[in-house]
């Protein structure tokens, strides 16, 4: 990919496509981790067909050890070898407490642990863009955030939602949960909170 905006544009086109098929329904957007950052990009652009959004441990700050060094390297590599695959330093065991989910993830042929320099630098650029435009978000928001997140910055996610112009927002931080709150061993608690919030939104 050349620009993070490609993801945001794809999401916008998809939502528009579905809206034309289901105009009589309310639309709720849910984005997890980097998907949360993509969802935020769509909300900043106005997201006219979205009624409300759920952000699950959204990527608004990186907490992975070694990220500072990788950031310095990525700035150079993004210009000269943008598609080079590099280890993303994500410990899948630190992403989820459910070891069966971890085992299945490790065996999934569609899961890899690489990231390109261009994607990394574009991700950082999009995070900066999100913070610069946080007040453009007006939709009702629910944040479901892992309390023991070792991948994204929990405190930045909380601060971001509080900084929006959302006419109503709710924040749920789950103590002891790892990054993937929707795959956690206590995921029913999260799913019930999302269901309750959507019912009341």
N, C-alpha and C positions, 0 to 999 in steps of 0.2 A: 504494500500500500504506500501511496505517496503522501497522503494527508489524512489526519484523523477525521476530517470533515466527511470523508467517504463513508465512514460508518454512520455518522449522523444523518447524512443524506439518504442512505439506504433505509434507515429506520423511518425517516419521514415519508419516503415513498411507500414503504410497507403499510404504515398506519393509514395513509390516504387510500391505498388500495382496499384495505379491509373496511374502512369507513364507508366507501361507496357500496359495499355489499351489505353492511349492517348499520345503516344510518339511524335506526330506531333504538339503538342500544348505547349505554354509557361505556366509555372506554377507560380502562385503568392500565397504566404502564408500570411494569416492574422491571427494574434493572439491577443486576448483582455485579459487584466488583467493577471491572472495566465496563461491563454492560450498564452499570449505574452511571458511569461517566458519559457513556453514549446517550443514555436517557436524559441526563442533565443538559447535554448539548441540544437535544430536541426541545426540551422545556424552555431553554433560553431563547430559542428561535420562535417561541410562541405556542407551539403544539396545540393548534386550534381544536383538534378532535379529541384531545385527552381531557378527561374529567378530573382525574387525580393520579398521583404517582407514588409508587413504593420504591424506596432505595434500600437495597440490601448490601451492607458493608461496602458502600461505594468508594471508588478509587479517587480520593481527593488529596491524598498524600501517601507516600510510599514509606513503609516501615522495614523493608527487607534489608538485612545487613549487607554491606557491600555496595549499596545503591549509589553512594557518593562517588566511588571510584568508577563504577560503570557509567555514571552520568558524564563524567569527564571524557571517558573513552568514546562513548556513544556520540558525543557532539562532533568528533572528528570522523568516526566511522560512518555516520549517517550521510556524510558528504561524499566519501570516497568508495565505501562498500555498503550501501544502504540495506541490501538484502542478506547480509551475512547473518547466519543463525547462531545465536549465542545462548548459553544456558541462562535461564531466567532467575535462578537462585531461589525458586519457590520450593520449600520443603512441603510436599503434599501431606506429610504427617502433621504439619503445623496448620494445615488448612481445614482439617475436619477431625473431630474426636471419634467419629464412627469408623472403626478400622475396616469394616466390611466395605464402606464407601471408598476408603483409601485404596484397598486392595483392588476393587473393580476399576477405579480410576487408573491405577498403574498398569492394568491389563488392557485398557481401552485403546485400540489402535488409532483412534481419532484424537487422543490426548498426547501432547508432546510438551516438553519443558524448554522450548526455545523461544527467543524473541529477537527480532531484527533491530539493528541500531536505529533505523528510521522509525519503526513503530515506537521504540522507547522514547526518542526525542519528541515525536508527535504526541505521545501520551503526556509527557511533561508540559508541552505547549498547551494542550487541551486543559490540563489541570489549572494552569495559569489563567487561561481564557475563562474557565468556569468561575474562578474566584473574582475575576475582574467584572463579571457580568451577573453575579449572584443575585442582585436585586431585581433582575428582569424576570425572575421566576415567581409566578403568582399562583400557580396551581396548589391545591391541597396536597400535602406531602406526609408520608409516613416513612420514618427511618427505622429500620430494624438492623441493629448494629451489634457485632460480636464484641463482648467485653474484653476478651483476651485475644484480640486480633493481632497476629504477628506478620500480616501481609500488608494491610492498609492502615493508615493512621486513624484510629478511632476518634480521637479528640477533634481532628480536623473535619471529619464527617459530621459530628455533632455541631461544631461551630458553623459549618456551611449551612446546614438546614436552618439554624437559628438566624442566619444572616439574610435569608431569602425574604422576598416580599409576599410569601405565601399567606393567603387569607386564613389558613388554618394548617397547623402542622403538629405531628405527634412524634415523639422520640422514644424508642424502646431499646435500651441497652441490656444485653443478656450476659450477666456475670458468668464467667467460666467458659463461655462459648468461644470456639475458634471461628475463623473467617467465614466458613460456609455455614451460615446459620440455618439455611434451608435444608441442609443435609446433616445437621447435628443430631446427636442421639436424643436430644430433647426437642427436635424440630416441630413436634405437634404444638408446643407452646407458641412458637413463632407463627406457624400457620393459622392457629386460632386467633392470634392478635391481628394478623392481616385480614382474616375473614371478618372479624368484628369491626375493624376500622373501615373496610370497604362498605360494609352494611350500613354504617353510620355516616359515611362521607357524603 
